[in-house]
Amino acid sequence: MARAAKTSSKRWSQAVTEHSRALDLETGVFTLKDPKKIAASLKRSAEASKRRKADPFRSAMSMLVFYINRAGKNLKAADRARLERAKRELRKAFGKAPARGRPKPR
């Protein structure tokens, strides 16, 4: 029984991604190959959501950053770079200024 509890508590972040009450994500959004498509999908989801607590940009960016952080060191370098480009595309899609500085290398 203790093993089941440990497994379920270890996977809380997967449940957040799959069952987020803030955004209804399109299936496979983070596996899309084109960063512009990832950003567009996140933007659509954030703007359509009636349950989010922050503005659409913040909600979309938070979900993307959450996914990157959740994957951690298991995320391949090419996938991390693609998702970092998606962050830049998301900023463009919402008309936000580019991020200051460079993302932290891993």
Secondary structure, DSSP 8 states (H G I E B T S, - for coil): -HHHHHHHHHTHHHHHHHH-SS----TTGGG-S-HHHHHHHHHHHHHH-SS-SS-HHHHHHHHHHHHHHHHGGGS-HHHHHHHHHHHHHHHHHTT----SS-----
